[in-house]
Amino acid sequence: MAKVTVLSLVRLLLSGAAALAFVLSIPAHAQDFDTYKVRLSGFWAYSTPSGSLQGSADSGTIDVQQDLGFNSYSTFVGKFDWKFTRKNHLYFVATPFNSSRQTVLDRTINFQGQTFVGGATIQSSLKSYLYAPGYQYDIIRRKRGHLGIGVQVDLFDASAKISAATVNGGQSETATGSLLAPIPVGGPEFRLYLTNSPKLFVEGNVYGMYFGGYGNFVSTADTIGWTLTKHLSVNAGYQLGSRLVVTNNSSSDRIGLRLTQKGALAGAEFSF
């Protein structure tokens, strides 16, 4: 997703959050629709990756779509949410972003000091795991929803590997690199019930942080949900943009990564 599109979506969601804050600021004394102590969420995500890899600082960039041929793939997003008071949450999110592909190079690339010439058949893989412990405070909580602020530490554990057979079919040429980047982020999130019963609701969030020359991260996702029982709801929506940028200005094995994910979401929530 282009940078302009992501920023436009962020502005739109922030404007929506402001309107939601006004709606939820109307006093209400009835019990919350959204009452629970523990919530487990699991989502299937159909992700379309884009971006680039960079090895050592002098190796140039590698486009994950044009050079490596990475396509859309399925992945999983899981969340554990403990609401230990009416407005305070501790939570943990985990999701893998794994993709591999065999393709023929259109141009010569260099990764981690290893050169792969144009026309060679290569096998490449990118594995990126996100672990995110966080805290959320619901600034406004009413019968039909809430508006909160979340802060979390996104721990990205990523590794990349590119290999190609030699001309004589013997020992393969292989280059690998890794990245372990803890990135603190924060932003608004909300849930709003659209009817006078706890059946139909919408929810969304915007998280981000900028770190100067080191990198930045921004993500936003929105879903619509339907409550089936007191303990179960089903949800579907779209991850509008999740963009990670971590630069590499050294000659170590650490890689630089620009990775954007976007795609459909579908899953369920179990509340107790």
N, C-alpha and C positions, 0 to 999 in steps of 0.2 A: 504494500500500500504506500502510495506516495506521501511524502511528508506533509504536503498541503492538505490532503484528504484527511489524514489523521488529526491534524490541528483543527480542521473544520468540525470533525466529529466531536472532538474534545470540547470545543466551544459550545456546540449544540447540546451536549449532555450536561455541561455546567449550567447552561441557561435553563434546561429542564429541571435540574436539581434545585435551582433557585425558585422556580415556580412551585415545585413540590414542597419546598420548605414553607412557602406561604400557605399552601393547602393544609399541610400537617400542623401548622402553627395554631389552627383553630382549636380551642380547648375541647377536650372530650374526656368523659369519665367512664365510658364502658370498657370492658376488658379487651385487651389487644386480640386481634385475630391471630397474630403471629406469636403464639406463646409456646415456648419449648425451653428445654435445658441443654439438650444435645441434638445436633443436626449433622447427619452424614449425607453428603452429596456426591453423586457420580455422574460424569458426563462423557459421552462419546463425542469426539470432535473430528471433523473432516478438515484437515489443515492444508493450506497451500503456502509453501515456504518460498521466500525470496530473500535476496541479500548476497553477501560475499564473505569469503574467508581471506585471511591474510596470515602468512607464516611470519618468519623473521622480518624485521622492518624493511629490508631491501628486496623482498621477494615479490612485491606487487600483490594485486588482489585477484581472487578467483570467484567468478559469479556462480552461485549454486544452481541456477537454472540454465543459463546459456552455456557455461563450461562443463558443469557436472551433470546436467540433465535431470535434476531433482524435480519430482512431480508431487501432486497432492497425495496425501496418505491419511490413514485413520490413526487416532491416538486417544488417550484417556486423560481426564482431569478429575481429581478427587479432592474433597475438602472435608475436614472435621472442624465443627464449630461448637464451642462450649460457651453458652451464654450464662455466665455465673452470677450475674445480677440482671435486672430488667434492662439496663442500658450498656452493659459491659460484656465484651466477648474476647475470648482467646481462640485462635484458630490456626489451622495448618493446611496448606495447599501443596499438592504434588502433581507433577505432570511430566511425561517424557516426550521429547521431540526427536524421534529417530528416523533416519532415512538413509537408504543405500541405493546405488545405481551403477550399472555398467553402461558406458557410453564411449563413443569415439571422439577424441578431441578435435575441435575445429582449429585450434591454435596451440602454440607452445606455452606451457605454464610452468611456474616455479613455485614449489611449496616446501618449506623447511629445508632449503638448500638442495633439493632434488628437482631436476628438470624432467618434464614429461613433454615430449615433442608432439607437435600437431600430427594427426593421423593415427596416433597410438590408441589402442583400446585400454581403457582404465576402469578399475573398480574403485568407487569412492563411497565413503560412509561418513555421516555426521550424526553424532549422538549428543543430545543436549537434555539434561535433566534439570527441572526446576523444583526446588524445595523452598517453601515460603512460610515460616512462622509469623504470626501477626497478632495485632490487637486492634479492636474496633470499639469505638464509643458512639452510641446513638444520640446525637445532639437533640433530635426531636423524635419522640415515639408516641404514636397515637393509635387509636383503635384500628385504623385502616392502613397503617404502615409506619415507616420510619425513614429518617435521613441521618446517615452516620458518616463518620470519618474513620478510615482504616490506615494503619501504618504497618508495614511488614518488611522483612529482609528477604529479598529474592536471591537465593543462592543458586547460581547457574554452574553446573558441572558439565562441561562440554569437552568432546574430543573429536578429532577429524583424522581420517586416514585415506590416503590415495595410493594405489598400487597399480603397476602396469608390468606386463611380461616383457622381457628383453627380446631382442630381435631373433635370437636363436631359440626362443622358447624355454630357456633355462631358468635361472634364478630371477625372481621378480624384483623390480625396483619399488621400494615402499617408503613413504614419508608419513610421519604422524605428528600430531600436535595436540595440546590440551589447553583448557582454560577453566579456572576456578575463580568465579567472581561473585562476591557478596555485594548486593546493591540494595540499599534501603530506599523504599518508595512509599508514597502515601497519596490519598485522595478521597473524594466522596463516593459513597455508595448508597443505594436506596432500594426499598421495596414499597409498592403501592397496590392495595387491593382495589379493584375497579368496580366492585359491586357491594351491596350491603350485606353480603355474606362472604365468608373466607374461601371463596371458590376460585375466582379469576384474579391474577395479579401479574404485575410487571416488575422487573428489577434490573438494575444495571450498576456499573461502576466505572471510574476512571482513576488509574494509578499511574504515577510517573515521577521522575526525578532526572535532573541534569547535573553532570559532573565535569563540566568544562572539557578539557582535552582528553580526559579519561574515557568518557562515554556518556550514554543516556539510556533511559528506558521509559516507554509509555505503553499502556495497554487500556483497552476499553471493550467491554462485552455487555450484551443485553439479552434477556430472555423473557418469555411470557410463560406463566405456569398455571396449572389447573390442579386444585386440591381434590384428590380422590377420596381420602379418608382423613381422620384426625392426624394420622402418622405418615401419610404418603401423599406426595404430589409429583406430577410429571412436568418437565420443563423443556422448552425448545427455544432456540434463538441463534445469535450470530456473534462470533468474536470479530469485532470490527477492525481491530488492529492490535498487534502485540509486537512492538519493535524494540530490539535490543541492539545497542552499539557499544562495543568495547574495543578500544584501539590498542595496538601493539607498537610501541616505540623502541623495542629492544631487540636484541639478536638471540634471545633465549628460545626454548621450545614452546613458550606460551604463544597461543594464536590470538589474532584479532578477529572479531566476529561482528558482522552486521546481519541480523536475522529478523525477518518479519514473518509473522504467522497470521493468517486470517481464514475464516471458514465457519461452517455451520456447527451448532452445538445441540445436543439432545441428551436428556438423562432424567434422573429422578432424585428426590430428596426424601430422606427418612428422618422424621422429627419425633423426639421423645421428651 
